[in-house]
Amino acid sequence: MIYITRCGPAGQEIRPTNRTTMSKLIVPIDFSITSADALRFGCYLADLTGYDLEAIHVFDGYDGDPDFTVGRGSARVRGRVRDMLDRFVHVHAGTSAKSIKTREVVGSAIHQLVLQSQREDVAMIVMGGVGTGLSSSVTPVFGSVARSVALQAACPVLLIPQLAGVPDIRKAAIAFDETETLMELSTRFDVLREAFNPHVSVIHVLFQDTRREEHVELSLIKAMFHDTFPHRAVDFDFLPEGDLTERLTNYTKDHHIDLLVVGRQSRNLFTQLLVRSEVGHLLDVSGVPVLVIPLPSEKE
């Protein structure tokens, strides 16, 4: 966690303070337009938070050149791939390119990126979705790599839909099921909230179970009464019970949300938010950037 100064008057510069080992953003590069958008957004976020930025390309060990037969992951291949990566960063990161560390990694993209997320110095992965950009379960917004990394990573993962451009985070929504989840997500979201100062809504799809819903609302009232939440102004929106994915995606469209924040259990790959087993479907159809935050398991 990096602790930064609270928001001051409009226009006041936000400066990072008391940096810890968790001070790096990782942007996976696959040389697509969407990864270029993710890189530019990563540069912007790094400027606001003081995080370092590392661009990583994971490949199979070959460079696709049919004129040469070389060993997998050879120095020659790695050199060619590194040159490609450096050129890509130079073109799309502009003046920020000099401060960006680049690295090529041989292996499976999902496996290697999950390993990267487990590094102590990594605060977040920012990656573009690989898909059609259409809200369809047949042609998902976030392809298998982005989706799998978001569901398995040890750090928060910010997913940018294909062809969405560089996000302008002015309105964010934090979706929650239980009050404890909401408070954890709100705390973990503080870094981005400090950086972008967006208007924040917290949203909850009502449970069909009346007793469970009453428990949620009572615990939320207690948290507010004891001043443990919220610490800043937020809007509360309780959505009618129904299909969770449909309710959330419709809300983001109707309210012009720029970023949807959800949580997931880090051990069982299901979000605590989406206990009704809809995490994958939400990532398949969301048309806005999604920040997936791993939460402590119930046993921790």
LOMAR-45108 format. One record per residue (C-alpha): x, y, z; residue in one letter. Coordinates in steps of 0.05 Angstrom, whole numbers, plus 5000, padded with zeros to 4 digits. Example, Ala and Ser with C-alpha at 12.3 -4.5 7.8 and 13.67 -1.06 7.14 Angstrom:
REM residues 2
524649105156a
527349795143s
END
This chain:
REM residues 300
500050005000m
502450704985i
499951265029y
498751934996i
496352605020t
488852725024r
485553124969c
486453864980g
483154444943p
481554354870a
487854364829g
492454194886q
498053714867e
497553024898i
504352784921r
506052084942p
508752005013t
511551445055n
512750974997r
513150235013t
515549644973t
508749614938m
510250164889s
509949884819k
504849844764l
505449284712i
502649374642v
502648734600p
504048894526i
501548474468d
502749024417f
495249134407s
491749814406i
488549644473t
495249504506s
497550184479a
491650504514d
493250114577a
500450364573l
498351094565r
493551024623f
498950684664g
503651274650c
498251764673y
496751354736l
504251294752a
504852054747d
499052154795l
501051634846t
508651634843g
508750894826y
514150614781d
511850304715l
514049664683e
511949424614a
512248664606i
511448234544h
510247494555v
511847054495f
512946334476d
520446394466g
520246494391y
519747134351d
515846874291g
521546974241d
521046374192p
527946514162d
531746304224f
531445674267t
533645844337v
532845554406g
526845744448r
528246364489g
535246454459s
539047094469a
537847284396r
530347194402v
529947554468r
533948134439g
529248204380r
523148174424v
526248684472r
527549154414d
520249094392m
517849234463l
522449834471d
520050124405r
512750014424f
513750364491v
517550934458h
511951054408v
506051014456h
508851274522a
511951904493g
516252294542t
514751784597s
518351234559a
525151374590k
522551234660s
519150574641i
522649914653k
521449394599t
522148654606r
520748044563e
518647394597v
518346704565v
512446264584g
504846234589s
501846924592a
496746754646i
501746374690h
507246894684q
502647494697l
499747154759v
506847044783l
508447774771q
502347974812s
505247604872q
511548034874r
511748454937e
513249094898d
507249034852v
501249464871a
496949364809m
496549074739i
493549514685v
491749114623m
487449164561g
482048664548g
482948244486v
476148174454g
471248494407t
468949054452g
461848804444l
457548614503s
456447884485s
457747244521s
459746944454v
464847484439t
466847734508p
469748424522v
475448134562f
478947534531g
481446914566s
488147204587v
485547844618a
479647484649r
483946934679s
489147424706v
483747834739a
480847214773l
487546954798q
492147544810a
494647704880a
494148454868c
488548894840p
487648854764v
484749424724l
481849174658l
480749654600i
475949414546p
478449364475q
477750014435l
475450384498a
481250874492g
484851164552v
479951184611p
477851854640d
475751664710i
470652184732r
465251724760k
466551064796a
461850554826a
463750054880i
459249444880a
458449044944f
454548484977d
456348545051e
458449155091t
465148845108e
466448765033t
464649485021l
469349755073m
475149325048e
473949534976l
473350264995s
480050235032t
483549874974r
480650384925f
483450974964d
489751034921v
485751124856l
480751564891r
486352024914e
489252024844a
482952164804f
478152464855n
472052164820p
464852204842h
463751544877v
457351134883s
456650494923v
451650014894i
448349394921h
443548914885v
438248704935l
438347984958f
432147554949q
433347305019d
429747825062t
433447645126r
440247695093r
438348365063e
436048625130e
442648415160h
446548795106v
442549425115e
443049395191l
450549295190s
451249865142l
447250325187i
451550115246k
457950265207a
455350955189m
453051085261f
459850905289h
463251325235d
467250735207t
464350855138f
464151245095p
470051715106h
468152145047r
461852335010a
458851774968v
452051624937d
448450994959f
444350634906d
440450004922f
438549634859l
432449184852p
433748434860e
434848064796g
440447834750d
446648134782l
450648224718t
444848554683e
443449024741r
450749244746l
451949334671t
445549714663n
447350164721y
454250324691t
450950514625k
445050904654d
449451304702h
455451384655h
460251034703i
467551054681d
470050514728l
466649934762l
470149664825v
468748954847v
471948474896g
473547734893r
475747204941q
483147094929s
483146344943r
476946064911n
476946504849l
469946754861f
468547464880t
465547584948q
461248084912l
458747584862l
457047004908v
451646824859r
457146564812s
456847124761e
463947394765v
466047114698g
459847344663h
460648054689l
467748084661l
465147794595d
460048344584v
462348974620s
463049554572g
466949994621v
473649894656p
473249424715v
477849424776l
478048724806v
480748734878i
482648084913p
479648034982l
481947635042p
478646945046s
473746815101e
478946395136k
484046955139e
END
